[in-house]
Amino acid sequence: MEEAVEAVVRGRVQGVGFRYFVHREAMTLGLAGWVANESDGTVRCLAVGDRARLDAFVERLREGPPAAIVDRVDLTWRPAPPGASPGSFSIRSGGHRGD
C-alpha cells in the first residue's frame, strides 16, 4: 500500500546540492514526488511509495549530502495522492505550497 510523506528539511540545506541529492535518492528508491527550495531557506519535498522505501528515504534526508548540515526534518504522513507514477520524481524551482 502506498503512502506519502511531506518533509521540510531545516539547516544548511540550500546551495549544497541538497535537491539533487534528494532527487537521486528518490529515484534510487523508485519513489514518485518532487523537491523544492523554499524562500525561508528550507527544502521541502513530497515522496510517494511504500512505507519501507519511504522510511529509507527519510533516513537519507536526515543525513543529507556531505556539504549539508541537517538540523531537523519535519514530517507529515498522509495517504498517497492518486496518479503518482513510481520513479517520476522532479526538482522544482522556487517555493512550492505542497500538493
C-alpha positions as CSV (number, residue, x, y, z in Angstrom):
1,M,0.0,0.0,0.0
2,E,1.4,3.4,-1.0
3,E,1.7,6.3,1.3
4,A,3.1,9.8,1.0
5,V,5.4,11.8,3.3
6,E,5.9,15.5,3.0
7,A,9.2,16.6,4.6
8,V,10.6,20.0,5.4
9,V,14.4,19.9,5.9
10,R,16.0,22.6,8.1
11,G,19.6,23.5,8.5
12,R,22.3,24.4,5.9
13,V,20.4,22.7,3.0
14,Q,20.4,25.3,0.2
15,G,23.4,25.9,-2.0
16,V,24.9,22.5,-1.1
17,G,23.3,20.3,-3.8
18,F,20.5,19.1,-1.5
19,R,17.7,19.0,-4.1
20,Y,19.9,16.9,-6.4
21,F,20.8,14.6,-3.6
22,V,17.1,14.2,-2.8
23,H,16.3,13.5,-6.4
24,R,19.0,10.9,-6.7
25,E,17.9,9.1,-3.5
26,A,14.2,9.1,-4.5
27,M,15.0,7.8,-8.0
28,T,17.2,5.0,-6.5
29,L,14.3,4.0,-4.2
30,G,11.7,4.2,-7.0
31,L,9.7,6.9,-5.4
32,A,7.4,9.5,-7.0
33,G,7.2,13.1,-6.0
34,W,9.1,16.4,-6.0
35,V,11.6,18.5,-4.1
36,A,11.9,22.4,-4.0
37,N,13.8,25.1,-2.2
38,E,11.7,27.4,0.0
39,S,12.2,31.1,0.5
40,D,12.8,30.6,4.2
41,G,16.0,28.5,3.5
42,T,14.4,25.1,4.0
43,V,14.0,22.3,1.4
44,R,10.5,20.8,1.0
45,C,9.7,17.5,-0.7
46,L,6.9,15.1,-1.2
47,A,7.6,11.4,-1.7
48,V,5.2,8.7,-2.6
49,G,5.8,4.9,-2.3
50,D,5.6,2.0,0.1
51,R,6.3,2.6,3.8
52,A,9.7,0.7,3.8
53,R,11.1,2.8,0.9
54,L,9.7,6.0,2.4
55,D,11.4,5.2,5.8
56,A,14.7,4.6,4.0
57,F,14.2,7.9,2.1
58,V,13.5,9.8,5.4
59,E,16.8,8.4,6.9
60,R,18.7,9.7,3.9
61,L,17.1,13.1,4.3
62,R,18.3,13.2,7.9
63,E,21.9,12.5,6.6
64,G,21.9,14.8,3.5
65,P,24.8,15.2,1.2
66,P,28.4,15.8,2.5
67,A,28.2,19.7,2.4
68,A,24.8,19.9,4.2
69,I,24.1,20.3,7.8
70,V,20.7,18.9,8.6
71,D,19.3,20.3,11.9
72,R,15.8,18.9,11.7
73,V,13.4,17.1,9.4
74,D,9.7,17.8,10.0
75,L,7.4,15.0,8.6
76,T,3.7,14.9,7.6
77,W,2.4,11.4,6.7
78,R,-0.7,11.0,4.6
79,P,-2.4,8.8,2.0
80,A,-0.8,8.7,-1.4
81,P,-2.3,11.1,-3.9
82,P,-3.9,9.5,-7.0
83,G,-1.9,9.1,-10.1
84,A,1.7,9.1,-8.7
85,S,4.0,7.2,-11.1
86,P,6.9,5.4,-9.4
87,G,10.2,6.9,-10.5
88,S,8.7,10.2,-11.5
89,F,10.4,12.5,-9.1
90,S,11.1,16.1,-10.1
91,I,13.2,19.0,-9.0
92,R,11.1,22.2,-8.8
93,S,12.5,25.7,-8.7
94,G,11.3,28.2,-6.2
95,G,8.9,27.7,-3.3
96,H,6.0,25.2,-3.5
97,R,2.9,25.2,-1.4
98,G,2.5,21.4,-1.5
99,D,0.1,19.1,-3.2
